[in-house]
Structure formats: structure tokens, C-alpha cells
Amino acid sequence: MIRHSYKTSESWVALPWKKFRRNLLRLQKRVYKAVQVGDKRKARSLQKLILKSTSARFLAIRQVSQLNAGKNTAGIDGKKNPFHSRNASTLRN
């Protein structure tokens, strides 16, 4: 997990994104299979697991801050392009 550091940008880039995507996809497949079988309790518990997983959190923050099509549009504060260190502070909250 990323903590207070002056090397936040480098550590954000160096995260194992492929591993995170694989892990999240594996969990999503398990949810799909549980729903297909009709095991709603198992599906619900897996959904909760996805919500709490670090992989899903990192990928969600990355999607919003870097891969989003509107990332270069200024927000309410008038600032553009959120920096990597700002991503780390978002994760801590």
C-alpha cells in the first residue's frame, strides 16, 4: 500500500496493474458462475469481497484519474491533470 513518500509517482507507476486486472476479473467470473448456479449468498459475498479488494480500489482510482476521457477537462477547482501523488492520497481516504 502506498503511504506518505516523496517517491509516490514512481511507486504508482510501478504497481502490478496486470496482476490487479487478473485478480478482479477472476473475482468477477466467480460472481457470474455463482449467479448462473443460483447461489445468491455466494454471489453476494463475492461482490462484497470485490468492493473491499485492494485491486478493485486501485483500478477504480486509475480509471477515474488516468484513463478517463475527461481527464484533461478542468474541474470545479479549475485544475487539470491530477498527479500520481494525488491518486495515492485518494486511496488513503
C-alpha positions as a printed NumPy array, in Angstrom:
array([[  0.   ,   0.   ,   0.   ],
       [  1.247,   3.488,  -0.749],
       [  1.962,   5.678,   2.269],
       [  3.493,   9.109,   2.649],
       [  6.537,   9.22 ,   0.433],
       [  8.331,  11.566,  -1.883],
       [  8.506,   8.763,  -4.455],
       [  4.746,   8.401,  -4.76 ],
       [  4.683,   8.923,  -8.519],
       [  7.263,   6.241,  -9.161],
       [  5.568,   3.735,  -6.892],
       [  2.166,   4.428,  -8.506],
       [  3.56 ,   3.677, -11.954],
       [  5.381,   0.579, -10.707],
       [  2.266,  -1.093,  -9.298],
       [  1.413,  -4.514, -10.784],
       [ -1.577,  -3.376, -12.88 ],
       [ -1.791,  -6.612, -14.857],
       [ -1.999,  -8.617, -11.634],
       [ -4.749,  -6.305, -10.343],
       [ -6.781,  -6.743, -13.549],
       [ -6.37 , -10.531, -13.436],
       [ -7.43 , -10.676,  -9.806],
       [-10.522,  -8.535, -10.387],
       [-11.53 , -10.485, -13.491],
       [-11.159, -13.753, -11.573],
       [-13.479, -12.482,  -8.841],
       [-15.997, -11.218, -11.403],
       [-16.011, -14.625, -13.099],
       [-16.684, -16.281,  -9.755],
       [-19.652, -13.955,  -9.186],
       [-21.001, -14.77 , -12.642],
       [-20.715, -18.522, -12.062],
       [-22.388, -18.268,  -8.65 ],
       [-25.326, -16.366, -10.181],
       [-25.622, -18.899, -13.003],
       [-25.8  , -21.751, -10.495],
       [-28.306, -19.815,  -8.409],
       [-26.179, -19.439,  -5.289],
       [-27.171, -15.894,  -4.355],
       [-25.491, -15.965,  -0.951],
       [-22.15 , -16.86 ,  -2.547],
       [-22.609, -14.187,  -5.246],
       [-23.365, -11.528,  -2.648],
       [-20.363, -12.436,  -0.521],
       [-18.115, -12.328,  -3.596],
       [-19.494,  -8.916,  -4.525],
       [-18.635,  -7.676,  -1.045],
       [-15.172,  -9.13 ,  -1.469],
       [-14.754,  -7.197,  -4.718],
       [-15.798,  -3.961,  -3.018],
       [-13.173,  -4.44 ,  -0.313],
       [-10.38 ,  -5.681,  -2.558],
       [ -7.29 ,  -3.568,  -2.999],
       [ -7.128,  -4.48 ,  -6.684],
       [-10.565,  -3.046,  -7.368],
       [ -9.759,   0.143,  -5.454],
       [ -6.506,   0.753,  -7.281],
       [ -8.105,   0.057, -10.666],
       [-11.051,   2.354,  -9.888],
       [ -8.757,   5.218,  -8.913],
       [ -6.633,   4.634, -12.011],
       [ -9.731,   4.591, -14.235],
       [-11.002,   7.894, -12.888],
       [ -7.678,   9.717, -12.686],
       [ -5.724,   8.479, -15.719],
       [ -7.81 ,   6.543, -18.205],
       [-10.918,   8.696, -18.058],
       [-11.66 ,  10.534, -21.332],
       [-12.368,  13.789, -19.473],
       [ -9.122,  13.808, -17.507],
       [ -7.885,  16.968, -19.238],
       [-11.072,  18.901, -18.537],
       [-10.753,  21.331, -15.661],
       [-12.964,  20.545, -12.708],
       [-14.665,  22.839, -10.242],
       [-11.324,  23.877,  -8.777],
       [-10.037,  24.878, -12.238],
       [ -7.135,  22.429, -12.099],
       [ -6.315,  19.899, -14.811],
       [ -4.409,  16.593, -14.872],
       [ -4.428,  15.059, -11.403],
       [ -0.959,  13.933, -10.399],
       [  0.087,  10.493,  -9.197],
       [  0.642,  11.712,  -5.643],
       [ -2.947,  12.914,  -5.59 ],
       [ -4.047,   9.379,  -6.55 ],
       [ -2.244,   7.997,  -3.531],
       [ -3.909,  10.487,  -1.218],
       [ -7.288,   9.49 ,  -2.657],
       [ -6.588,   5.86 ,  -1.802],
       [ -5.751,   6.646,   1.81 ],
       [ -9.133,   8.294,   2.393]])
